[in-house]
């Protein structure tokens, strides 16, 4: 089992920046993908960005050029640097980790990001 704990959410004005962190309780030894998703009430949970254990990244079109995902394997932590925030980025952001060897999928409890106009 892997526990994921997000931090770094909060209230920011449009155009501002936030950095989210997600700490995993242990290392996933094999190939894995960690990522960030977001969800507003009544809507689906959507991909924001992912990063593989090999360092490959992927982004939703809506955040390309504004958000950057990174990971520090020594700290079992993945980050999401969010710049040029827009009101439409307001959401609960969830951390996700997928253990590809065992097909296990883990989620954090989420952190709220609110962008005011």
C-alpha positions as CSV (number, residue, x, y, z in Angstrom):
1,X,0.0,0.0,0.0
2,X,1.1,3.5,-0.7
3,X,-0.3,6.6,1.0
4,X,-0.2,9.9,-0.9
5,X,-0.4,13.2,1.0
6,X,-0.9,16.4,-1.0
7,X,0.0,19.9,0.2
8,X,0.4,23.4,-1.2
9,X,-3.1,24.3,-2.2
10,X,-4.7,27.6,-1.3
11,X,-6.2,30.8,-2.5
12,X,-4.3,32.9,-5.1
13,X,-5.2,35.7,-7.5
14,X,-5.4,35.2,-11.2
15,X,-1.9,35.4,-12.7
16,X,-0.3,34.1,-9.6
17,X,1.6,30.9,-8.8
18,X,1.3,27.9,-6.5
19,X,3.4,24.8,-6.0
20,X,1.7,21.5,-5.0
21,X,3.6,18.7,-3.4
22,X,2.6,15.0,-3.0
23,X,4.6,12.9,-0.7
24,X,4.4,9.1,-1.0
25,X,4.7,6.9,2.1
26,X,7.2,4.6,0.4
27,X,9.1,4.1,-2.8
28,X,7.5,2.3,-5.7
29,X,10.5,0.2,-6.8
30,X,9.4,-0.7,-10.3
31,X,8.2,1.3,-13.2
32,X,5.5,3.7,-12.2
33,X,3.7,6.9,-13.2
34,X,2.8,9.7,-10.8
35,X,0.5,12.5,-11.7
36,X,-2.0,15.2,-10.8
37,X,-5.7,15.2,-11.6
38,X,-8.3,17.8,-10.8
39,X,-12.0,17.7,-10.2
40,X,-14.8,20.2,-9.6
41,X,-18.1,19.1,-8.0
42,X,-20.4,17.5,-10.5
43,X,-17.7,16.9,-13.1
44,X,-15.3,14.2,-13.9
45,X,-11.8,13.9,-12.5
46,X,-9.5,15.1,-15.3
47,X,-5.8,14.6,-16.0
48,X,-3.6,17.6,-15.4
49,X,0.0,16.2,-15.7
50,X,1.9,12.9,-15.3
51,X,5.5,12.0,-15.0
52,X,6.9,8.5,-15.3
53,X,9.7,6.9,-13.4
54,X,11.8,7.3,-16.5
55,X,11.1,11.0,-16.5
56,X,8.6,11.3,-19.4
57,X,5.9,13.9,-18.9
58,X,2.5,14.6,-20.3
59,X,0.2,17.5,-19.8
60,X,-3.4,18.5,-20.5
61,X,-3.6,21.0,-23.3
62,X,-5.2,23.5,-21.0
63,X,-2.1,23.7,-18.7
64,X,0.7,23.3,-21.3
65,X,3.2,26.1,-20.9
66,X,1.8,27.1,-17.5
67,X,2.2,24.0,-15.3
68,X,5.4,21.9,-14.8
69,X,5.4,18.5,-13.1
70,X,8.6,17.1,-11.5
71,X,9.6,14.5,-9.1
72,X,12.3,13.9,-6.5
73,X,12.7,10.2,-6.2
74,X,15.0,10.5,-3.2
75,X,12.1,12.2,-1.3
76,X,9.3,10.1,-2.9
77,X,7.7,13.4,-3.8
78,X,6.1,14.8,-7.0
79,X,5.5,18.4,-7.5
80,X,3.2,20.6,-9.7
81,X,4.4,24.1,-10.3
82,X,1.5,26.2,-11.4
83,X,2.1,29.6,-13.0
84,X,-0.2,32.1,-14.7
85,X,-3.1,30.7,-12.8
86,X,-6.6,31.3,-14.1
87,X,-10.0,31.2,-12.4
88,X,-10.8,28.1,-14.4
89,X,-7.9,26.3,-12.7
90,X,-10.0,26.4,-9.5
91,X,-10.5,22.8,-8.4
92,X,-9.5,20.0,-6.0
93,X,-6.2,18.6,-7.1
94,X,-5.5,15.0,-6.5
95,X,-2.2,13.1,-6.6
96,X,-2.1,9.7,-8.2
97,X,0.5,7.0,-8.4
98,X,0.3,3.9,-10.6
99,X,2.5,0.9,-9.9
100,X,2.9,-0.6,-13.4
101,X,4.4,-3.9,-12.2
102,X,1.4,-4.8,-10.0
103,X,-1.3,-2.7,-11.7
104,X,-2.0,-0.9,-8.5
105,X,-3.5,2.6,-8.4
106,X,-3.3,5.0,-5.5
107,X,-4.9,8.4,-4.8
108,X,-4.4,11.1,-2.3
109,X,-7.3,12.9,-0.6
110,X,-6.8,16.1,-2.6
111,X,-5.9,19.7,-2.0
112,X,-8.1,22.7,-2.9
113,X,-6.8,25.4,-5.2
114,X,-8.9,28.5,-5.6
115,X,-8.0,31.2,-8.1
116,X,-9.8,34.5,-7.7
117,X,-10.4,36.9,-10.6
